Amino acid sequence: MENTIDEALRIFASSGIRMTSQRELLLRVLYLKTSHPTAEELYNAINAEHPGVLSRTTVYNNLRALKGVGLVKEFYLHNSGAARYDTNTTPHHHLCCTCCGRIQDYTGTAAEHVQAASIEGFRAESVYKEISGVCGQCQAAPAALQLRIV
């Protein structure tokens, strides 16, 4: 289910697990970031704004707790070993740009994904739990600026 931050806080509170200020901060950052961040990216984002508030271990432990109550989905992209986290826990897939690294949600079957990617201006290159390709914004950029990240 796709929740708002307030709904997520209520769900967590009703789970019987104590909502600490650290968990709430992590949850709020997750809901603000739509980039499907890794634990390291979350740690860096939080540490930049609130130095010393959370350790890496605390980030991982709290992600596990949020995942356990169904507020966060953990997934892996085929070209990266790092887990990514998503607050959209409804069934969906991802369009992943191999130039800029942007990840966007998409629902439907793999065949529908390829067709929708084309409609969305995304040139699909492969399907493996996500559609990898080049987003419309990167396609519109001059070739010299198109750096591949895979």
Summary of the structure (lengths in Angstrom):
residues: 150
radius of gyration: 16.8
end to end distance: 30.8
largest distance: 53.3
contacts: 415
relative contact order: 0.13
helix: 43%
strand: 20%
